[in-house]
Amino acid sequence: MKKKPTITAEEFDRRFDEGEDITPFIDKSSLRRPGLEARRVNVDFPEWIIEKLDVQSMLIGVSRQSLIKLWISERVQQEQERQRSLTGASV
């Protein structure tokens, strides 16, 4: 396996700021998405909900899992906005 070239942080920043391609200096195997790491959660739904989820997911062309994540994300955002409007504070 070919070793990636190394440079100093200052050199990396300079090249980035000047618009150079810095991808040869990035170890993609160690990249993380802070705050976006997936965690598995198991939820049991009645059959009728699964059927309705499947219909909705087919209508918009996404998987059942994607639909559930989308809807939960939207609801969490709505609740945060509602809380902010009630308290005037950041949630």
N, C-alpha and C positions, 0 to 999 in steps of 0.2 A: 504494500500500500504506500502510495506517495505521501510524504509528509507535507502539511500545509506550511506555506511561508509564514514567518512571524515578523511583526513590526511592533514598535512601541505604541502605547496608547496615544501619545501625542501625534505620532506619525499617522496612526489610524484616523484620529479626529481631523487632522489637516487634510488628508486625502478625501475623507467624507465631505468636509466643508467645501472643498474645491470641486466636488461633483465627480470624483473618480470612482471607478468600480472597486468596491471594497470586498466583494463577495469571496475572492480567493483567500481572504484573511479571516473568514468567519467559519467556525466549526458548527455546522448546522445540526450535528448530533446533540449538542448541548443547549440548543435554544429552548426557552421556556416562554410561556404566556402567563405572566403573573396575574393572579386573580381569575384566570380563565381555564385553569386546569380542570379537567372533567372529573367528577366523582359519580360513582354509580349509586342510583337510588332505585329501589324496587317498590312499585306501587301496584296493588291489585285493584282492578276495575271490574264492575259487573259486565257481563257479556253485551248488554244493550249499549253501554257506553263505548265499548270497543267497536261495535258495529257503526255507531254514529261517528266516531273518530275516523274510522276507515273511509267512510263516505266523504267526510270533510277533507281528509288528506288527499283523496283522489281528485276532488274538485279543484284544489289549488295546486296539485301536482307535487306534493312532498310526501315524505314518509310519515307514518304515524308518530314516530319518535320526534321528528322535526316539528310536526304540528303541535304536539304537547309542549315541547320546549318553547316554541313561539308563543303559544297562548299563555303559558305560565310567566314568561318574560314580560309580556304585555300587561298581565294582571299585576305583577310585582311593581312595574313602573306606575300603573294607575294608582295603586295603593300608596306608593311613595309620594306621588303628587297630591293625593288626598290628604295624607298626613301633613305635608308641607303647608297646604292651604289651611288646615285646622290649627297648626301650631306656629306657622310662620318660620319654622326652623328647618334645617337640612337634615334629612333622614338618611 
